[in-house]
Amino acid sequence: NEVVRIFWQKGAIDFNSSYVSLNGTISLEWLPSTVTCVNFGEHERLEGTIDVSKLPKALVRLDDCRCCLQGEIALENLVEPIESVFLDGNFFIGSLNLEHLPKTLKKLDVDANRFSGCVNLTMLPESLNTLSIQWNGLSGELDLTMLPSQLDTLRIGYNEFHGELDFSELPKSLQTFWLEETDLQGTIFLDEEKFGFECG
């Protein structure tokens, strides 16, 4: 039998009515090559780094949110058929390269880490419907004129972005758009037939 799913989120496994909390260091490079889904989320004492180039080639979903993972991570090394990546609430540092993400990626959440520097949102995969990069140390100006046409959720708030934004090319699919606590400026002209989104 092949191992295709590893699910060990905190609180999901109950032995003798007590939660099992993982601690120590985890190395994902030794996962079976057949694994399509990995979830080690919400283990605050679980440390380690992630070498994206050594993840299983069959991986579709990676959920290691709210752990104590750290170091730099090269998201540009993600490969198809990956669809969902949830790494929010960790301690990843360095730049956030979103220019060469796989065409299959639909959801990316890296909220509440320590990423810094500028970020390019003009080369996101057309498949992407959720992008959340809040609560980091990202900075610089943003270009929102070439977002994926299927994007319905965009969260960029609580960063150090600045400058004037052109909102004229926001995708019609956009439902949630959070940009609070930044120095971004601009005017959004809402067409009720075109937009109906929540903006924060």
N, C-alpha and C positions, 0 to 999 in steps of 0.2 A: 504494500500500500504506500502511496505517495503522500507526503505532508504538503498540504496546500494552504493551510490557514493556521496562524499562531495568534491566539487571542488571550492576553494576560493583562487586561486593564485592571487597575486597582478597583476592588469592590465587585469585580465580576466573578471571582472565584471564592467560594465560601467553604472553608473546612472548619467543622465544629463551631459554626456561627461566628467566626472571626475572619476579618479580611486578611488576605495575604499581600503583604507589601514587599516588593522587590527592592533590594539595595545592592550596592557594589557597582561593578563595571560591566557593561554589555558591549559585545562586539557583533555587529550584524553581518559581518563578512562571512560568517560560518553558517548562515542559514541555508537550508536545503534549496537547491536550484529550482525546485518545483513550487515553492511557496508563492502564492498570489496575494496574500493579505497578512500584514503584520500589525499587531496592536499591543504595545507595551505602555499605553498611556497612563498618566496620573500617578507615577511612582516617583515621588519627589526626591528620593535618595538614590535613584538609578542614574549613574554617570556613564560617560563614554562619548565617543565621537562617531560620526557617520561618514564612511567612505562610500559615496554614492556609486562610484564605479564598480564596487564589489557587491552591490545588492543583487538579489536573484533576478535574472533576466525576465522571469515570468511575473514579477511583482506588479500588481495593479493598485494596491492601496497600502500606504505607509502611515501609521498613526502612532506617533511617539510624543504626543502633546503633554505638557506640564510634567516633564521629568527634569533631570539636571544634566542634559546633554550639552556639550560645549565644543568650542573650537570653530574652525571655519568649515563651511559646507559648500560643495560645488554643485548647485542645483542644475547647472548646464550639462552635467554628466548623467542626469536622469535619462532613461531610455523607454521607448514603447515596450509594453502596453500600459505603462503607469497612467492612472487616471486621477488618483487623489493622494495628496501629501499634506499631512497635518503635523506640524512641528512647533506649534505655538507654545509659549510658556517655557522655553528652555533658555540656554545661555550661549547661543551661537553668536559668533562675532564675524567681523570682516565685511566685505562687499556682498551685495545681493545681485547676482547676475541672472536676469530674467530674459536674456536675449536668445537663448538657444534651448528652450524647453521643448520637450517632445510634443508632437502634434496630437497625441492622445490625451494630454493632461486637461482635466476638467476643473479640479479644485486645488488651490494652493493656499495654505494658511500658515504664515510664519510670524504671527502677532507676538508681541511681548518677548522679543529676543534682544540682542545687542548689535544688530546689523547697523552699518554706518556707510556714509558716502552717498553718491548719486545712484539713481535707479532709472532704467530705461523701460518705459511702458509701451513703446511703439512696435515691439517685435514679439508680442505675446502670441501663443498659438491660438488659432481661430476656435479651437475646441473649448477654450477656457470660459467657464461661466461664473467662477468665484475666485477672487483674489483679495487676500487680506494681509496687509503688511503694517498694521498699526503698532503703536507702542514700541518703536525702535529708535535709532538715532540717525535715520536717513535724512538726507538734506539735498539742496539744490532745487532746480526748476523741474517741472514736469510737463510732458506733452501728452494730452489726453485725446488727441485727434485721430489716433489709429488703434483704438481699443478693439478687441474682438467683438464681432457683431452679436455673439451669443452671451456676452457678459451680463449677468443680472445682479451681481454683488461686487462692489468695489469699496474696500475700506483702507484708507491711507492716512487716517488721522493720527494725532499724537506723534508727529515726526517734526523735523525742522525744515520742511519744504517751504519754499518762498516763490514769489513771482506771480505774474498775471497768467491766468488759465484761460484757454479757449474752450468753452463748453459747447460749441456749435456742432461738434461731431460725436457727441456722446451716443452710444448705441441705444436703439429703441428698446432693447430688451432690459435695460438697466432698471432695477427695482429698489436696490439699496445702495446708497452712496454716502459714505461717511468721510469727512475731511476736517473734522473739528480739531482744534488746538494745533493749527499750522499757520503759517504766514502767507497762505495762498489767497489770491484775490481773483475776482472775475464776476461776471453776471450770467445767470442762468435764465433764459427765457423759456418758460414752460408752455408747451403745447399739450393740452389735455388729451388730445387724440394720439399724441406721440409718446408722452411720458406720463408716468403715474408712480414715481418712485419716492422713497423715503430718503431725505437728505439731512445729514447731521453735520 
